[in-house]
Every structure is written in structure tokens, then in C-alpha cells.
Amino acid sequence: MPFSSLNDKTFQALFDYASIGILVTNDQGVIQMANKYIEHQFGYEQGELIGHKVEVLIPTRYIKRHVGHREKFSADPHSRPMGLGMELSGLKKNGTEFPVEVSLGHYTVSGENFSLAFINDITQRKETEQAVIQLNAHLEEKVKEGSQSLANTVEQLSSQIKETERKDKELERVNTFLNNIWNHAGAIIIVCDNEGLIQFFNPAAEKALGYAADEIVYKFSPALFNDPEELKAKAKELTELTGKTVNPDFEVYSALAEMNKSSDLELHFIRKDSSNFFVSLDITPLREGKNLVTSYLAIAIDISEKKEAEAELRTALEKEKELNELKSRFVSMASHEFRTPLSAILSSTYLLSRYVNTEEQPQREKHIQRIVSSVSSLTEILNDFLSVGKIEEGNIFPKYTHYDINKQMGDVIQEVQHLLKKGQQINSTSSGNSLVYLDQSMMKHIITNLLSNAIKFSTENSIIDLKTENSDHELVISVTDKGIGIPKEDQENLFKRFFRSSNVTNIQGTGLGLHIVKKYAELMNGSVTCDSELGKGTIFTIKIKQNSIQ
């Protein structure tokens, strides 16, 4: 509805009893009007701010800079919505500072320029943000403090204006101020009757929600803009709290107002184009007398950017928490896994120095081999660390080449022969075309790791089967052992970093090998699965789609 259709009393009520601070200054920064809410915010008596420079509300250290900003704004006035990341402070009459958000507008009357400011105390939100950072808990912003009643003061404003011609001029001026507040406010302002039918819909609401006022006024309630699921959830909550049935419509608004829980509501608004955004909503009942509610005032501020920042901070905190956990697990694992090969190197080096005779060459060879084996073990551990680091950073990509997969299997089998326990054998079978298009290095790491694990976790005199099938549609590689198997409860975590099954704690390992196997397989558009039974053995299967390797 056009603003001109509102009566003067309604304009004056919107100005003096809005639940946000409103200030009007002239071109020189002298305060012309200040509503009751801002006087309460800054600790001044009614009318005490009129005639003072706006800098009386700003900490001394910022005054010089603010004067420059004000003069610049006066030279090039433009609207600035609330919450653009500016850190501002207000100064109360008693000298107390507190953080604020400011939304600016401007208008001209009879050739004179006026600035319009919406000022919101964000002390509580700042405290909440600090608490979230310090305690690593939930992060919740407070956009503004509770709304105050907008009724029972129209006559007070009228009584302050003298019964002269000046009264008519002042009323006209107030009407102009209120008109500009309505038209230039950065917040969504909706007025509806006590049944929830929208009576007034300001331009900011039209812009934010995508509806023209004549599409909405006298036709819908504000519930039109709510997410239906959020409204249902809130209605259910209120029904449980009050013991009375609250329907998921405007009854939610009125019930919240009755319970004095209608401020700082964070929820989604739905635009005409079905997109949504986060708002902080205040609902204020307007009364006649002390009890009769005649209408409701809803003021909503877009807090989408703040919510995005909140989500980013939460994500960062979770990543930091995960990183700290990984660091702890790495230190624990490294201290254990490095100790054994380093001890072997140290003891073998010492014993080598004791063998000085020619006939002691076999003993020397034995300890040299122990040193070589221990160094190889350390190198493998470090290579696993480097591989995991590159994978996590996203700095590793497959380098595809055509090669013979069967030849590669034979080469890997030869390389792991020295790991075989007494009587162990590796049986290798293949079928289909041996030519593949893969990252040869990644595939070597995958097969080497799976064969090494099969050897490590199998008993002496056991058979390990390596099977390769390359069909027209899929490459399938399986490694089967008859070893100790994996407990059922451990299998879901098998491919996580640093995870080791509960039945292998006395067997050397980092818990990184299978994680790398899974990541390498996925980088080549493949997958890895495990089928195991405790005490009977394990089958690991790698599958890569044929269309991804040709």
C-alpha cells in the first residue's frame, strides 16, 4: 500500500515506538529528531539529544574521523543497509561504549538535506561471537535487542507540539520524516491486523521479497513468507509449551507475541521466486489501552551474510579440531612405528663394529640386511605421510598411460618376495585384455600395499591369491588371503586415516596404507571394497570402469 494512505498517528507510532533506534540529522550533523528507543539506548532523557551534534553519541577517539565521513556522506548521500561488516561503537551519556550497527538513508525537504540513521545495539551478538570462538561451541549472533511497544504514545507526541501554526508545520515535518523512514528503511516492515491480514508493506519488503504491495496487502498474512517446515516445527514447539494447539500459520506469530518470545527470531523468508534468505524477525503487538491488541508490527533484517560467516567459522573450527586430532594421532603413531626400525638400525650398527674378522662376514651381512630393511620400512612410512599430505591438499592427479597390467602384477610379486613368511606363496591368475590405461605408479602402490598386508596378516604356509579380470566394461583386481581376518565392527572404519583394526595392535603398521589405496582408486574413478571374516581371511577388491581407463 502507498505510504500516503497511512494516517499521521500510524507514522508517528512507527517513528517513536519502533524497536530500533532512529535518528534524524541535518546537513551539519545536528540532531533534529530522536525516537524514544534511541534515547533509551544511549541513556538520555526525552528530547535531550535534540540540537546536539551527532558526535555526542560517538567515542572521542572516532569523532574526527566520523566528521570526515559525515561531510563526505552529505556531499554524496546514498542509502547504506545495515550489517555490511563495519565495526562501529556508540557512546552512552554515562561514558559507556557499546558496539552498534548503522543503516543510513537520506531525503530532502524544502531544499534542506536530512540524514536518517537506524542504530542497533549489537552488544549481545558481539559477546556471543566471542564466546563461540573461545569455547568452540555454537555461534549465534544477536542482531538487535528486543522490540518495545509501539502504542500508547501518539498523544504524548501531539501534546509536545504547540497549538499554533507551528503545530501544523511540525506535524507536516514529522509526517515527512516518517514518510522517509517508511520509504528508505533498510529493514522489511510489515503491519498486519490482529487476524494477521497484512495492512502495510514497505518498499524494502517489496524489494527483498519480490512482491508488489498490491499483491500482498489485504490478501495474505506474513506467514506467506515463512518456510512451511520451519513454521510447522515452531507451531509444534509452541503447542507443547502452551498446551494449546497452535496452527502453522499466523497463530505462530501471535502465540510468540503473547509469550514475549517474539524478538530475535532467526528463520528463513521465502521470496516470490522461491529462493530463500535468513532474517532476524521481531514481532510487536500494537495495543489500544493496556490489553486490546489491534495490530502487529513485524520488522525483519536480512542476516544471510552473517549466517554464511557463522557457517564458515564453524567449518574452520571443525577443520582445526580435526587437524589437531590428526596431529595427535600422527605423533602417537610415529613415536611407535619409528622406534622399532630405528632401534634395529642402532643395534645392528653397534654389532657391525664388533665383527672385525674375515670369517665373521655372514654376521656382518645379516646386520647390513637388517639396516637396509629398517631404512626401507622408514622410507615407506615417510612416503605414506607424503602421499596422504598431497591427497588432502588436492595436489595429486592421475598420470594415465597405456601399459600391460599382467606384467606389472608379475613385477610387484617379485618385489614383495622378500616379505613372504616361511611356506607362503602368491598365486596369480588373469583373464581378458592385459592392456590398460591407468596411472601406473598409483596401481603399483595399490597392489603392493594389498599384497604386503595379505602377507603380513597371514600365517606361514598359506596361499595368497591375486586375480586380475579385464572385461569390456570393467577392470577387477582382487587379493585374497586366509589370514586373521578383520572384526565386523572395525570394517566400516578400515579406510580412515591412522585407523588400525583392534586385532593387529601387535603388528607393525601406520594405518595409512588402506586410506591411500582407497583415495588412489577413487582418483582413477574406481572403488575398493573389503569382505572379511574373523579367523578365516579377507578379500580386497578394486573395480575401475572400463570407459574410464580407455
Secondary structure, DSSP 4 states (H G I P E B T S, - for coil): --GGGS-HHHHHHHHHS-SSEEEEEETTSBEEEE-HHHHHHHT--TTTTTTSBGGGGS-HHHHHHHHHHHHHHHHS---B-S-SS--EEEE-TTS-EEEEEEEEEEEEETTEEEEEEEEEE-HHHHHHHHHHHHHT-------SPPPPP--S-HHHHHHTS-SSHHHHHHHHHHHHHHHHHHHH-SSEEEEEETT--EEEE-HHHHHHH---HHHHTTT--GGGGB-HHHHHHHHHHHHHHHSS---SSHHHHHHHHHTT--SSEEEEEE-TTS-EEEEEEEEEEEEETTTEEEEEEEEEEE-HHHHHHHHHHHHHHHHHHHHHHHHHHHHHHHHHHTHHHHHHHHHHHHHHTT--SGGGHHHHHHHHHHHHHHHHHHHHHHHHHHHHHHHHHT-----EEEEEHHHHHHHHHHHTGGGPPTT-EEEEEEEE--EEEEEHHHHHHHHHHHHHHHHHTS-TT-EEEEEEEE-SSEEEEEEEE-SS---GGGGGGTTSTT---TT-TTS---S-HHHHHHHHHHHTTEEEEEEEETTTEEEEEEEEEGGGT-
